Amino acid sequence: MLERYKRTFFATQACIVCVTVAILIQSHRIFAAAVFFVTMELGAVVGAMWAARLKRRIERSQGFLSSR
């Protein structure tokens, strides 16, 4: 999981910061921007976990990894 997250870390963080700043400028509410920021950060971590799981499943089905 960490390999995928490391590769996309800076692009993901830049996108999250841009969206958070846009929401802050649009709404002028720090709480709304903070909630969006936390939600997007959690989504990034969960997405990396999900992608790693899918990658393992695909590799296992193609015979690259031994099954558990």
Secondary structure as UniProt FT lines:
FT   HELIX           2..27
FT   HELIX           30..61
FT   TURN            62..63
//
